[in-house]
Amino acid sequence: MKINLSATGTWKIKNLDKEYYGDLYLNEDKGGIILYIRIPNNGPMLSFLELPLTISFINGSTLNGAKIVLVDCVRVATQSRIGSEEVFGYQANFMFEGINFESEESIKFSKIQIGIPHIIKWGDISNYKRPDIEDTKTAIGLDITEPIEIYSCEDYILSYYLSFNDSGFDLMREKITLTQTPFLIIESKTIQSLDWFIKIANQMKRLIEIAMSESLSFDKIIAESPEIYYEFDDDTRHVRPVEVKHALKQKSKNNLDENKLRPDFLFNLNELRNASFSKWQDISLIMEPIIELYIDSIYNQGLSTNRHFLNMVQALETYHARRICNSLSNFKNRVEELTIIEPAIEGKITVERYNQSDKDFLLDGSYKYITLRSRLADLLLADHTFIFYTADIDYFNFPKVIADTRNYYTHYDKKLENRALKGEDLINGFHILRNILEFYLLKEFGFEEEFIHDRTRERIRPIITSNSVKEAAKNKRYV
């Protein structure tokens, strides 16, 4: 990443009394914020720990008097120039320019807008519209959208907003560009730290990544606080927006196709608003490792197929343990509830009858602990509410095939090689497992059952079609 010299000045490090000279380098497009502190030294080389490896707060003043604050800094370079100087390089996560905070504790805001590029189709709204057919003199109309509330609670309100560029009155140009930028807006009921806002924004970004199956990043961040304002001659005050330069602009690793006519989203903004999203807020911490595994396949699409497969297996196993059942005794009780048939009365005695085949299917191998086969069988059965597609794999043999494949790619047990999925079958296995996981994710996000069933079928349909075409081609006889 190329960085350019932005400012030279003096810098005060938290908990150190001394001021240091240094140069600040920036690459705002890619989120590069690097400070090189230079310590003159004509004697022996200074200790590697002359300055801390991590610094939470640095206050700076440039040669022309501008105030700069750097937050969350970590050492990225150390260089000793014998007989001249020692150089310590730090990468900062956040930077404030033209404003002076006395300490990191004083960096608090009441509202933040965070840009997330490439999610306009997920938001499914636009500030620009096609004119009515009768309007032959207008090519593009303007219909300014209002912020759309996604979630609110006693602590904050989370909204989606689409800004647009204003060409002003200078329309005498050969080229006029129309742009619109999607933002998340987080409004807190009380002032909060920057980390507090970023945590909420990250949770929402990851939710959108799951919906779009794309890796995303943050762009422009604008913060507001009642303590930061413009004051005019008549003593009126107006909140002064503060731009937060940051290092959270990691480039998307996937090629986002914004020209796709019909995006294949797990859900869009409008559908999310119709779900019971507050339910997700209550269990998001429990779901964290499951989301991590799902997201890993989105961020690292270059991984081998077996790695993607193993991620999905682990995600489903973890989901079952965290959200359905994690003790053998409780699982056995659950199996009895799932497999019980209408009790029959024989004489004066009520006899409970069970679907033995389902019972065997669910308890397969679970003698001392809940096996992976049993967990997958339980998830596949889906409380008898849905039938998942399993391609060429027999439905009741599916959990065992997946477990054998997982064990083979984890331990490379030669005994399991002939029973493990490979090639196209392994790819199918991955897509089926992801389809099952998405079914339960939609459930946790608070969607209604009809929507969950329809969307789950819709998401697996391309795999069904592809397999049907391949099967037809294989059976085709050419004369």
QUIMO-V178172 format. One record per residue. PHI is phi in degrees with one decimal (999 if undefined). PSI is psi in whole degrees, 0 to 359 (999 if undefined). BURIAL is I if it has 16 or more other C-alpha atoms within 10 Angstrom, else O. Layout:
BEGIN
phi->PHI psi->PSI burial->BURIAL
phi->PHI psi->PSI burial->BURIAL
END
This chain:
BEGIN
phi->999 psi->125 burial->O
phi->-83.6 psi->131 burial->O
phi->-122.9 psi->151 burial->I
phi->-119.2 psi->146 burial->O
phi->-61.8 psi->126 burial->O
phi->-111.2 psi->321 burial->O
phi->-159.3 psi->151 burial->I
phi->-124.7 psi->139 burial->I
phi->-177.1 psi->200 burial->I
phi->-108.4 psi->148 burial->I
phi->-134.4 psi->135 burial->I
phi->-111.6 psi->119 burial->I
phi->-92.6 psi->139 burial->I
phi->-54.7 psi->134 burial->O
phi->71.5 psi->6 burial->O
phi->-119.0 psi->132 burial->O
phi->-76.3 psi->334 burial->O
phi->-78.7 psi->147 burial->O
phi->-95.9 psi->144 burial->O
phi->-122.6 psi->147 burial->O
phi->-86.3 psi->147 burial->I
phi->-169.1 psi->167 burial->I
phi->-117.5 psi->136 burial->I
phi->-104.0 psi->128 burial->I
phi->-116.0 psi->141 burial->I
phi->-131.7 psi->148 burial->I
phi->-136.7 psi->90 burial->I
phi->-66.5 psi->330 burial->I
phi->-66.5 psi->325 burial->O
phi->-109.9 psi->5 burial->I
phi->79.8 psi->27 burial->I
phi->-87.4 psi->119 burial->I
phi->-131.1 psi->99 burial->I
phi->-121.6 psi->127 burial->I
phi->-111.8 psi->126 burial->I
phi->-105.8 psi->110 burial->I
phi->-89.1 psi->129 burial->I
phi->-112.8 psi->122 burial->I
phi->-113.7 psi->112 burial->I
phi->-57.7 psi->138 burial->O
phi->-155.9 psi->112 burial->O
phi->-97.3 psi->354 burial->O
phi->-103.8 psi->210 burial->O
phi->-63.3 psi->159 burial->O
phi->-61.7 psi->136 burial->O
phi->-72.4 psi->161 burial->O
phi->-64.3 psi->147 burial->O
phi->-58.6 psi->331 burial->O
phi->-99.6 psi->25 burial->O
phi->-56.5 psi->322 burial->O
phi->-120.7 psi->153 burial->O
phi->-61.7 psi->154 burial->O
phi->-74.1 psi->328 burial->O
phi->-126.4 psi->141 burial->O
phi->-132.8 psi->121 burial->I
phi->-79.3 psi->338 burial->I
phi->-153.8 psi->126 burial->I
phi->-130.1 psi->126 burial->I
phi->-103.5 psi->130 burial->I
phi->-131.0 psi->158 burial->I
phi->-137.4 psi->122 burial->I
phi->-77.6 psi->171 burial->I
phi->-61.5 psi->332 burial->O
phi->-93.6 psi->10 burial->O
phi->92.9 psi->0 burial->O
phi->-70.1 psi->141 burial->O
phi->-92.9 psi->136 burial->I
phi->-136.2 psi->137 burial->I
phi->-123.1 psi->130 burial->I
phi->-112.4 psi->137 burial->I
phi->-127.9 psi->144 burial->I
phi->57.4 psi->70 burial->I
phi->-104.3 psi->143 burial->I
phi->-133.1 psi->142 burial->I
phi->-65.8 psi->129 burial->I
phi->-123.4 psi->349 burial->O
phi->-157.3 psi->147 burial->O
phi->-141.9 psi->130 burial->O
phi->-140.3 psi->133 burial->O
phi->-110.7 psi->118 burial->I
phi->-104.7 psi->96 burial->O
phi->-53.4 psi->130 burial->O
phi->77.7 psi->5 burial->O
phi->-131.0 psi->289 burial->O
phi->-161.9 psi->163 burial->I
phi->-110.7 psi->136 burial->I
phi->-118.9 psi->127 burial->I
phi->-118.9 psi->119 burial->I
phi->-101.8 psi->135 burial->I
phi->-127.9 psi->135 burial->I
phi->-96.1 psi->125 burial->I
phi->-99.6 psi->145 burial->I
phi->-81.1 psi->325 burial->I
phi->-136.7 psi->151 burial->I
phi->-143.3 psi->136 burial->I
phi->-117.9 psi->133 burial->I
phi->-120.7 psi->136 burial->I
phi->78.9 psi->17 burial->O
phi->-144.8 psi->145 burial->O
phi->-117.1 psi->112 burial->I
phi->-99.0 psi->136 burial->I
phi->-75.2 psi->330 burial->O
phi->-157.6 psi->168 burial->O
phi->-67.2 psi->333 burial->I
phi->-66.9 psi->337 burial->O
phi->-85.8 psi->356 burial->O
phi->-84.8 psi->90 burial->I
phi->-135.6 psi->147 burial->I
phi->-138.1 psi->165 burial->I
phi->-110.7 psi->343 burial->I
phi->-152.6 psi->141 burial->I
phi->-139.6 psi->138 burial->I
phi->-111.8 psi->128 burial->I
phi->-124.5 psi->119 burial->I
phi->-77.2 psi->136 burial->I
phi->-128.2 psi->103 burial->I
phi->-64.8 psi->156 burial->I
phi->73.3 psi->21 burial->I
phi->-116.0 psi->15 burial->I
phi->-60.6 psi->318 burial->I
phi->-67.9 psi->329 burial->I
phi->-66.3 psi->319 burial->I
phi->-68.1 psi->333 burial->I
phi->60.0 psi->31 burial->O
phi->-137.3 psi->162 burial->O
phi->-147.7 psi->149 burial->I
phi->-80.6 psi->345 burial->I
phi->-109.6 psi->144 burial->I
phi->-140.7 psi->159 burial->O
phi->-78.1 psi->139 burial->O
phi->-73.1 psi->166 burial->O
phi->-62.6 psi->154 burial->O
phi->-58.2 psi->325 burial->O
phi->-69.7 psi->338 burial->O
phi->-85.1 psi->93 burial->O
phi->-87.4 psi->354 burial->O
phi->-102.0 psi->357 burial->O
phi->-117.2 psi->127 burial->O
phi->-89.0 psi->316 burial->O
phi->-136.9 psi->131 burial->O
phi->-100.4 psi->160 burial->O
phi->-111.9 psi->124 burial->O
phi->-132.5 psi->90 burial->O
phi->-65.2 psi->125 burial->O
phi->-86.8 psi->151 burial->O
phi->-96.9 psi->157 burial->O
phi->-56.0 psi->139 burial->O
phi->-106.0 psi->119 burial->I
phi->-72.5 psi->128 burial->O
phi->-97.9 psi->318 burial->I
phi->-157.0 psi->144 burial->I
phi->-143.4 psi->148 burial->O
phi->-148.5 psi->189 burial->O
phi->-71.0 psi->346 burial->O
phi->-99.5 psi->324 burial->O
phi->-160.1 psi->168 burial->I
phi->-122.1 psi->131 burial->I
phi->-112.2 psi->125 burial->I
phi->-132.7 psi->162 burial->I
phi->-111.1 psi->134 burial->I
phi->-138.3 psi->142 burial->I
phi->-119.1 psi->107 burial->I
phi->-84.4 psi->168 burial->I
phi->-144.5 psi->158 burial->I
phi->-83.2 psi->149 burial->O
phi->-115.9 psi->113 burial->O
phi->-73.8 psi->355 burial->O
phi->66.7 psi->213 burial->O
phi->-99.7 psi->359 burial->O
phi->-88.3 psi->80 burial->O
phi->-99.9 psi->0 burial->O
phi->-84.7 psi->66 burial->O
phi->-129.9 psi->155 burial->O
phi->-77.6 psi->337 burial->O
phi->-136.1 psi->121 burial->O
phi->-119.2 psi->124 burial->O
phi->-107.0 psi->130 burial->O
phi->-103.3 psi->126 burial->O
phi->-131.5 psi->156 burial->O
phi->-143.1 psi->142 burial->I
phi->-124.6 psi->123 burial->I
phi->-79.6 psi->137 burial->I
phi->-129.6 psi->150 burial->I
phi->-96.4 psi->135 burial->I
phi->-114.5 psi->125 burial->I
phi->-117.5 psi->115 burial->I
phi->-111.9 psi->116 burial->I
phi->-90.8 psi->147 burial->I
phi->-74.5 psi->337 burial->O
phi->-132.9 psi->162 burial->O
phi->-69.0 psi->141 burial->I
phi->-137.0 psi->164 burial->I
phi->-71.4 psi->161 burial->O
phi->-62.2 psi->319 burial->I
phi->-59.0 psi->324 burial->O
phi->-60.5 psi->314 burial->O
phi->-67.0 psi->317 burial->I
phi->-63.4 psi->323 burial->I
phi->-61.4 psi->315 burial->O
phi->-65.0 psi->317 burial->O
phi->-62.7 psi->320 burial->I
phi->-64.2 psi->320 burial->O
phi->-60.5 psi->317 burial->O
phi->-71.1 psi->321 burial->O
phi->-60.7 psi->318 burial->I
phi->-67.0 psi->326 burial->I
phi->-64.2 psi->319 burial->I
phi->-68.0 psi->323 burial->I
phi->-61.3 psi->319 burial->I
phi->-63.2 psi->316 burial->I
phi->-63.5 psi->320 burial->I
phi->-94.6 psi->346 burial->I
phi->55.2 psi->42 burial->I
phi->-137.3 psi->146 burial->I
phi->-83.1 psi->136 burial->I
phi->-125.0 psi->169 burial->I
phi->-144.1 psi->165 burial->I
phi->-85.2 psi->150 burial->I
phi->-117.9 psi->240 burial->I
phi->-70.1 psi->137 burial->I
phi->-121.1 psi->124 burial->I
phi->-118.7 psi->127 burial->I
phi->-116.3 psi->151 burial->I
phi->-134.3 psi->147 burial->I
phi->-146.9 psi->142 burial->I
phi->-63.9 psi->344 burial->O
phi->-87.1 psi->352 burial->O
phi->-118.0 psi->113 burial->I
phi->-153.5 psi->165 burial->O
phi->-93.5 psi->138 burial->O
phi->-118.2 psi->128 burial->O
phi->-102.3 psi->173 burial->O
phi->-59.9 psi->329 burial->O
phi->-87.9 psi->18 burial->O
phi->68.2 psi->10 burial->O
phi->-78.5 psi->149 burial->O
phi->-122.0 psi->140 burial->O
phi->-128.4 psi->133 burial->O
phi->-57.6 psi->134 burial->O
phi->-100.3 psi->111 burial->O
phi->-64.5 psi->142 burial->I
phi->-118.8 psi->124 burial->I
phi->-81.5 psi->132 burial->I
phi->-104.6 psi->108 burial->I
phi->-75.0 psi->142 burial->I
phi->-150.2 psi->167 burial->I
phi->-107.0 psi->27 burial->I
phi->-99.8 psi->22 burial->O
phi->-96.7 psi->39 burial->I
phi->-58.4 psi->134 burial->O
phi->-70.4 psi->140 burial->O
phi->-57.2 psi->133 burial->O
phi->-83.8 psi->351 burial->O
phi->-109.7 psi->159 burial->O
phi->-89.5 psi->103 burial->O
phi->-76.5 psi->124 burial->O
phi->-98.2 psi->96 burial->O
phi->-78.4 psi->353 burial->O
phi->-93.1 psi->2 burial->O
phi->-61.0 psi->127 burial->O
phi->-71.3 psi->322 burial->O
phi->-130.9 psi->89 burial->O
phi->-62.0 psi->141 burial->O
phi->-91.9 psi->76 burial->O
phi->-93.3 psi->146 burial->I
phi->-66.0 psi->323 burial->I
phi->-164.5 psi->157 burial->I
phi->-111.2 psi->183 burial->I
phi->-60.2 psi->313 burial->I
phi->-62.9 psi->320 burial->O
phi->-66.8 psi->322 burial->O
phi->-63.5 psi->320 burial->I
phi->-65.6 psi->335 burial->O
phi->-86.0 psi->354 burial->O
phi->-90.2 psi->169 burial->I
phi->-87.7 psi->74 burial->I
phi->-65.2 psi->334 burial->I
phi->-62.0 psi->333 burial->O
phi->-61.4 psi->320 burial->O
phi->-64.4 psi->322 burial->I
phi->-59.3 psi->327 burial->O
phi->-73.1 psi->333 burial->O
phi->-119.6 psi->11 burial->O
phi->-60.2 psi->325 burial->O
phi->-67.3 psi->320 burial->O
phi->-64.4 psi->326 burial->O
phi->-83.6 psi->355 burial->I
phi->-51.4 psi->309 burial->O
phi->-66.0 psi->330 burial->I
phi->-67.7 psi->316 burial->I
phi->-63.7 psi->320 burial->I
phi->-56.8 psi->315 burial->O
phi->-68.6 psi->322 burial->I
phi->-67.0 psi->314 burial->I
phi->-63.3 psi->325 burial->I
phi->-58.4 psi->323 burial->I
phi->-71.5 psi->336 burial->I
phi->-78.7 psi->315 burial->I
phi->-74.1 psi->334 burial->I
phi->-124.3 psi->65 burial->O
phi->-71.3 psi->348 burial->O
phi->-82.1 psi->358 burial->O
phi->-64.7 psi->158 burial->O
phi->-66.5 psi->158 burial->O
phi->-60.5 psi->321 burial->I
phi->-66.8 psi->330 burial->I
phi->-67.8 psi->316 burial->I
phi->-60.3 psi->317 burial->I
phi->-59.8 psi->311 burial->I
phi->-62.8 psi->323 burial->I
phi->-60.4 psi->316 burial->I
phi->-66.7 psi->319 burial->I
phi->-61.0 psi->313 burial->I
phi->-64.7 psi->322 burial->I
phi->-62.3 psi->317 burial->I
phi->-68.2 psi->319 burial->I
phi->-62.5 psi->316 burial->I
phi->-67.0 psi->320 burial->I
phi->-60.8 psi->314 burial->I
phi->-61.7 psi->319 burial->I
phi->-66.8 psi->322 burial->O
phi->-87.2 psi->329 burial->O
phi->-114.7 psi->346 burial->O
phi->-118.8 psi->301 burial->O
phi->-162.2 psi->135 burial->I
phi->-133.2 psi->14 burial->I
phi->-133.5 psi->145 burial->O
phi->-63.1 psi->319 burial->I
phi->-63.1 psi->316 burial->O
phi->-65.7 psi->324 burial->O
phi->-67.2 psi->319 burial->I
phi->-62.9 psi->320 burial->I
phi->-62.8 psi->319 burial->O
phi->-63.5 psi->318 burial->O
phi->-61.6 psi->319 burial->I
phi->-62.8 psi->319 burial->I
phi->-65.6 psi->323 burial->O
phi->-75.4 psi->332 burial->I
phi->-107.4 psi->359 burial->I
phi->-69.1 psi->138 burial->O
phi->-103.9 psi->162 burial->O
phi->-45.5 psi->120 burial->O
phi->-56.5 psi->140 burial->O
phi->-106.2 psi->146 burial->O
phi->-104.6 psi->116 burial->O
phi->-112.4 psi->106 burial->O
phi->69.1 psi->239 burial->O
phi->-105.2 psi->8 burial->O
phi->-110.1 psi->132 burial->O
phi->-86.9 psi->121 burial->O
phi->-108.6 psi->124 burial->O
phi->-84.7 psi->129 burial->O
phi->-112.5 psi->147 burial->O
phi->-126.0 psi->152 burial->I
phi->-78.9 psi->99 burial->O
phi->-65.7 psi->324 burial->O
phi->-65.2 psi->319 burial->O
phi->-66.2 psi->322 burial->I
phi->-63.8 psi->315 burial->I
phi->-64.0 psi->321 burial->O
phi->-60.3 psi->317 burial->I
phi->-78.2 psi->327 burial->I
phi->-98.4 psi->12 burial->I
phi->-54.1 psi->108 burial->I
phi->82.2 psi->356 burial->O
phi->-88.7 psi->80 burial->I
phi->-100.2 psi->315 burial->O
phi->-108.8 psi->340 burial->O
phi->-156.3 psi->169 burial->O
phi->-80.2 psi->117 burial->I
phi->-77.7 psi->164 burial->I
phi->-60.5 psi->322 burial->I
phi->-58.8 psi->316 burial->I
phi->-67.0 psi->320 burial->I
phi->-63.9 psi->315 burial->I
phi->-65.2 psi->321 burial->I
phi->-62.2 psi->317 burial->I
phi->-62.7 psi->316 burial->I
phi->-67.1 psi->322 burial->I
phi->-67.0 psi->322 burial->I
phi->-68.1 psi->329 burial->I
phi->50.7 psi->43 burial->I
phi->55.5 psi->30 burial->O
phi->61.4 psi->28 burial->O
phi->-106.8 psi->346 burial->O
phi->-153.8 psi->146 burial->O
phi->-112.5 psi->117 burial->O
phi->-83.8 psi->149 burial->I
phi->-76.9 psi->133 burial->I
phi->-124.8 psi->18 burial->I
phi->57.9 psi->226 burial->I
phi->-84.1 psi->358 burial->O
phi->-84.7 psi->129 burial->O
phi->-56.0 psi->133 burial->O
phi->-52.9 psi->311 burial->O
phi->-78.8 psi->348 burial->I
phi->-97.2 psi->352 burial->O
phi->-56.7 psi->310 burial->I
phi->-57.6 psi->320 burial->I
phi->-67.6 psi->318 burial->I
phi->-61.0 psi->316 burial->I
phi->-65.7 psi->317 burial->I
phi->-63.7 psi->316 burial->I
phi->-62.6 psi->319 burial->I
phi->-65.9 psi->317 burial->I
phi->-60.4 psi->314 burial->I
phi->-64.9 psi->325 burial->I
phi->-66.6 psi->311 burial->I
phi->-75.6 psi->343 burial->I
phi->-85.5 psi->314 burial->O
phi->-109.6 psi->350 burial->O
phi->51.3 psi->48 burial->O
phi->-76.3 psi->116 burial->O
phi->-59.7 psi->333 burial->O
phi->-64.6 psi->335 burial->O
phi->-97.5 psi->358 burial->I
phi->-58.1 psi->317 burial->O
phi->-73.8 psi->344 burial->O
phi->-98.7 psi->353 burial->O
phi->-86.3 psi->147 burial->I
phi->-72.4 psi->144 burial->I
phi->-143.2 psi->163 burial->O
phi->55.1 psi->230 burial->O
phi->-61.3 psi->325 burial->O
phi->-64.7 psi->323 burial->O
phi->-67.8 psi->320 burial->I
phi->-62.4 psi->315 burial->I
phi->-58.9 psi->316 burial->I
phi->-58.2 psi->317 burial->I
phi->-60.5 psi->312 burial->I
phi->-65.0 psi->323 burial->I
phi->-66.2 psi->315 burial->I
phi->-62.7 psi->319 burial->I
phi->-64.3 psi->323 burial->I
phi->-61.8 psi->318 burial->I
phi->-65.3 psi->315 burial->I
phi->-62.5 psi->318 burial->I
phi->-63.7 psi->326 burial->I
phi->-55.4 psi->312 burial->I
phi->-77.0 psi->330 burial->I
phi->-64.3 psi->316 burial->I
phi->-59.6 psi->323 burial->I
phi->-63.0 psi->316 burial->I
phi->-69.9 psi->331 burial->I
phi->-75.0 psi->353 burial->I
phi->92.3 psi->20 burial->I
phi->-78.3 psi->155 burial->I
phi->-74.6 psi->156 burial->O
phi->-59.4 psi->317 burial->O
phi->-61.0 psi->317 burial->O
phi->-63.2 psi->316 burial->O
phi->-59.5 psi->314 burial->I
phi->-65.2 psi->314 burial->I
phi->-62.8 psi->316 burial->O
phi->-70.1 psi->324 burial->I
phi->-63.7 psi->317 burial->I
phi->-64.9 psi->319 burial->I
phi->-63.4 psi->321 burial->O
phi->-70.2 psi->330 burial->I
phi->-92.7 psi->350 burial->I
phi->-57.4 psi->318 burial->O
phi->-59.2 psi->326 burial->O
phi->-69.9 psi->319 burial->I
phi->-61.7 psi->314 burial->I
phi->-62.4 psi->315 burial->O
phi->-60.4 psi->316 burial->O
phi->-66.0 psi->324 burial->I
phi->-65.7 psi->318 burial->O
phi->-63.4 psi->316 burial->O
phi->-63.5 psi->321 burial->O
phi->-67.0 psi->319 burial->O
phi->-64.8 psi->319 burial->O
phi->-65.6 psi->324 burial->O
phi->-69.2 psi->325 burial->O
phi->-90.5 psi->353 burial->O
phi->-69.0 psi->133 burial->O
phi->-106.9 psi->123 burial->O
phi->-99.9 psi->130 burial->O
phi->-89.9 psi->999 burial->O
END
